[in-house]
Amino acid sequence: MYMLIYHRRQESSDILARWSQRWTDNKLGWHKTEPHQFLIKYGSELVPQFLGTDEGVACLADEKGPKEKVRIFVPLCGKTMDMAFLAHHTSVDEVVGCDGIRKALTDFSEEHDDLGIEEVSSVGAFDSFKGKGITLLKGNHFELDDEVTGGKFDGILDRASIVAINPDLREKYVDIMGQLIKPGGSILLVTVDRREGTQEGMGAGPPFSVDDKEIQRLYANLDWVDSVTKLEECDEFQDEESKSRYTMQGVDSLFELVYVIKAKPAQEK
């Protein structure tokens, strides 16, 4: 009973209450039923021997020869299919996802029972779920550290996590990324740019608009960052459902952007 009350209290906080209600009501407009297109296209930025796609089907590592295994972190993970995709990859040692909503993690566990995920312990203020090649952490992203995550990561998949963060907390969010990434590691970051629209539509969120200028401001001049490279942008209004939803909010132009952010090697920091 204590644990149930504790989890309810945590999810009723100002930061999580809105998200908790959306999970309760199953209003998950952001959730995709397959791995993100940018992960499929640019997964080599995170995973060695990631071969891209063949006619739209993801190609995993070549079965021949030795494989370099990596650890990947997915902040504000929800129940994204990206985690299952990465957990099954032969070049991934472990995927670690973190979310503040318990239902997101239990839903993921139930929908991917082949991963054998079970709640096993608590680490500090976090509850820990473990399965085959995957660990899920239920708790506050801003309280993460090496002890909670089991060490640093070779790569981080920010699949539009930054656009869910209150703008006032962006610097703190990025600081956590810098603490968790290994020297020489990579962040694959997907963001949303509300490029044209009414004042109300442009300032609404989440997802909050995080354009190229803001990404450069947040990352480019940090002492642990080696480079910030924009890989591609995609016009979200090519999708009629997305266009209709955002037009109703007063948005006239919306783009999804993907970046790779490289951390400096250890000797250069």
Secondary structure as the mmCIF struct_conf table of DSSP 4:
data_model
#
loop_
_struct_conf.conf_type_id
_struct_conf.id
_struct_conf.beg_label_comp_id
_struct_conf.beg_label_asym_id
_struct_conf.beg_label_seq_id
_struct_conf.end_label_comp_id
_struct_conf.end_label_asym_id
_struct_conf.end_label_seq_id
HELX_RH_AL_P HELX_RH_AL_P1 TYR A 2 GLU A 11
TURN_TY1_P TURN_TY1_P1 SER A 12 SER A 12
BEND BEND1 SER A 13 SER A 13
TURN_TY1_P TURN_TY1_P2 ASP A 14 LEU A 16
HELX_RH_AL_P HELX_RH_AL_P2 ALA A 17 THR A 24
TURN_TY1_P TURN_TY1_P3 ASP A 25 ASN A 26
TURN_TY1_P TURN_TY1_P4 GLY A 29 TRP A 30
BEND BEND2 THR A 33 GLU A 34
HELX_RH_AL_P HELX_RH_AL_P3 GLN A 37 TYR A 42
HELX_RH_3T_P HELX_RH_3T_P1 GLY A 43 GLU A 45
TURN_TY1_P TURN_TY1_P5 LEU A 46 LEU A 46
BEND BEND3 VAL A 47 VAL A 47
TURN_TY1_P TURN_TY1_P6 PRO A 48 GLN A 49
STRN STRN1 THR A 53 ASP A 54
TURN_TY1_P TURN_TY1_P7 GLU A 55 GLY A 56
STRN STRN2 VAL A 57 ALA A 58
HELX_LH_PP_P HELX_LH_PP_P1 CYS A 59 CYS A 59
BEND BEND4 GLU A 63 GLY A 65
STRN STRN3 VAL A 70 PRO A 75
TURN_TY1_P TURN_TY1_P8 LEU A 76 LEU A 76
TURN_TY1_P TURN_TY1_P9 GLY A 78 LYS A 79
HELX_RH_AL_P HELX_RH_AL_P4 MET A 81 ALA A 87
TURN_TY1_P TURN_TY1_P10 HIS A 88 HIS A 88
TURN_TY1_P TURN_TY1_P11 THR A 90 SER A 91
STRN STRN4 VAL A 92 ASP A 99
BEND BEND5 GLY A 100 GLY A 100
HELX_RH_AL_P HELX_RH_AL_P5 ARG A 102 GLU A 111
TURN_TY1_P TURN_TY1_P12 HIS A 112 HIS A 112
HELX_RH_3T_P HELX_RH_3T_P2 ASP A 113 LEU A 115
STRN STRN5 GLU A 118 VAL A 123
TURN_TY1_P TURN_TY1_P13 GLY A 124 ALA A 125
STRN STRN6 PHE A 126 GLY A 131
TURN_TY1_P TURN_TY1_P14 LYS A 132 GLY A 133
STRN STRN7 ILE A 134 LYS A 138
BEND BEND6 GLY A 139 GLY A 139
HELX_RH_3T_P HELX_RH_3T_P3 HIS A 141 GLU A 143
HELX_RH_AL_P HELX_RH_AL_P6 ASP A 146 THR A 149
TURN_TY1_P TURN_TY1_P15 GLY A 150 GLY A 150
BEND BEND7 GLY A 151 GLY A 151
STRN STRN8 PHE A 153 ARG A 159
BEND BEND8 ALA A 160 ALA A 160
HELX_RH_3T_P HELX_RH_3T_P4 ILE A 162 ALA A 164
BEND BEND9 ILE A 165 ILE A 165
HELX_RH_3T_P HELX_RH_3T_P5 PRO A 167 LEU A 169
HELX_RH_AL_P HELX_RH_AL_P7 ARG A 170 LEU A 180
STRN STRN9 ILE A 181 GLY A 197
HELX_RH_AL_P HELX_RH_AL_P8 GLN A 199 GLY A 203
BEND BEND10 PRO A 206 PRO A 207
HELX_LH_PP_P HELX_LH_PP_P2 PHE A 208 SER A 209
HELX_RH_AL_P HELX_RH_AL_P9 ASP A 212 TYR A 219
TURN_TY1_P TURN_TY1_P16 ALA A 220 ASN A 221
TURN_TY1_P TURN_TY1_P17 ASP A 223 TRP A 224
STRN STRN10 VAL A 225 ASP A 235
HELX_RH_3T_P HELX_RH_3T_P6 GLU A 236 GLN A 238
BEND BEND11 ASP A 239 ASP A 239
HELX_RH_AL_P HELX_RH_AL_P10 GLU A 240 THR A 247
TURN_TY1_P TURN_TY1_P18 MET A 248 GLY A 250
STRN STRN11 VAL A 251 ALA A 263
HELX_LH_PP_P HELX_LH_PP_P3 LYS A 264 PRO A 265
HELX_RH_3T_P HELX_RH_3T_P7 ALA A 266 GLU A 268
#
